Amino acid sequence: MKKVVKPYESSASKKEQIRTMFDNVAGRYDFLNRLLSLGVDITWRKRLIREMKAYQPNHILDMATGTADLAIMAARSLPQTRITGIDLSPNMIEYGLKKIENKDIKQRIELIVGDSEKMNIEDDHFDGAMVAFGVRNFENLTKGLMELHRVLKPGKPLMVLEFSKPTIFPVKQLFNVYFRYILPAIGKLFSKDPKAYTYLYESVQAFPEYDDFQAIMEEAGFKRCRWHALTFGICSLYIGEK
Ligand SMILES: C[S@@+](CC[C@H](N)C(=O)[O-])C[C@H]1O[C@@H](n2cnc3c(N)ncnc32)[C@H](O)[C@@H]1O
């Protein structure tokens, strides 16, 4: 990580600021996610789940589950699998719970408020772990990844989706204009927290990507690490095994 990027200019820790920011945006989060990604995020999530399916997991952890989009998608695609979603923001979890109430998948999804860096879960517990657009927000990235490693059974995978910066002309230039100027402007219009979408741009700029993020996963103990660039490298899927 080049520097610690926080949403607000306050002395509160990154973790406190992140919790506040996601509590503020929770109500409009799903709507803005679909709008700003033009729905492409769904294809990225589907790709992760396809990779996860190959491991035939019984119980998956969805860390930084937010409003539980990925957890819900996983529950639908993997009908034998249980999913535990954990998130720092109580409001995001509340919206996630609303989305699953009265649905049959509710029996297989539990959603809990918690912290990626300190989980109240025993070692070697899950058959798979996934994090979609969450690791960038961790206060201590290596610590968070080490915790994810600890709660996985040996040989089981961690899969991470995170924004990356495309390198190909003209996608690189177009993406930069969209992400830096257009996306924060739309975010300001619709979101209750104008800082959130400026933070999104700044945090993606500062975040390690491709081989650099893979090296941090390896440092946290993951083996057989690899990454796949999705949609010209706008997003990357990182996979490693305990
Ligand atoms: C961009 S949202 C992604 C939500 C969801 N995974 C998705 O794909 O829509 C990032 C989420 O990470 C959560 N988060 C950030 N730091 C966290 C931490 N240390 N432990 C647990 N959740 C965290 C935030 O509260 C937020 O809900």
The ligand as a MOL file (V3000), in Angstrom:
LIG
                    3D

  0  0  0     0  0            999 V3000
M  V30 BEGIN CTAB
M  V30 COUNTS 27 29 0 0 0
M  V30 BEGIN ATOM
M  V30 1 C -17.5300 -1.7760 -1.3370 0
M  V30 2 S -18.3850 -2.6290 -0.0630 0 CHG=1
M  V30 3 C -18.5200 -4.2440 -0.7630 0
M  V30 4 C -19.7130 -4.9870 -0.2740 0
M  V30 5 C -19.9880 -6.3210 -0.9700 0
M  V30 6 N -18.9310 -7.2700 -0.7450 0
M  V30 7 C -20.2430 -6.1390 -2.4260 0
M  V30 8 O -19.5470 -6.7240 -3.2160 0
M  V30 9 O -21.1750 -5.4100 -2.7750 0 CHG=-1
M  V30 10 C -17.1120 -2.8530 1.1250 0
M  V30 11 C -17.5930 -3.4110 2.4340 0
M  V30 12 O -16.4570 -3.7590 3.2210 0
M  V30 13 C -16.8110 -3.5930 4.5700 0
M  V30 14 N -15.5840 -3.5850 5.3820 0
M  V30 15 C -14.5690 -2.6950 5.3200 0
M  V30 16 N -13.6110 -3.0020 6.2030 0
M  V30 17 C -14.0300 -4.1140 6.8460 0
M  V30 18 C -13.4910 -4.9130 7.8810 0
M  V30 19 N -12.3200 -4.6070 8.4520 0
M  V30 20 N -14.1840 -5.9980 8.3030 0
M  V30 21 C -15.3860 -6.2930 7.7430 0
M  V30 22 N -15.9630 -5.5690 6.7620 0
M  V30 23 C -15.2890 -4.4980 6.3140 0
M  V30 24 C -17.5920 -2.2980 4.5550 0
M  V30 25 O -18.3710 -2.0990 5.7180 0
M  V30 26 C -18.4150 -2.4640 3.2750 0
M  V30 27 O -19.6880 -2.9990 3.5240 0
M  V30 END ATOM
M  V30 BEGIN BOND
M  V30 1 1 1 2
M  V30 2 1 2 3
M  V30 3 1 2 10
M  V30 4 1 3 4
M  V30 5 1 4 5
M  V30 6 1 5 6
M  V30 7 1 5 7
M  V30 8 2 7 8
M  V30 9 1 7 9
M  V30 10 1 10 11
M  V30 11 1 11 12
M  V30 12 1 11 26
M  V30 13 1 12 13
M  V30 14 1 13 14
M  V30 15 1 13 24
M  V30 16 1 14 15
M  V30 17 1 14 23
M  V30 18 2 15 16
M  V30 19 1 16 17
M  V30 20 1 17 18
M  V30 21 2 17 23
M  V30 22 1 18 19
M  V30 23 2 18 20
M  V30 24 1 20 21
M  V30 25 2 21 22
M  V30 26 1 22 23
M  V30 27 1 24 25
M  V30 28 1 24 26
M  V30 29 1 26 27
M  V30 END BOND
M  V30 END CTAB
M  END
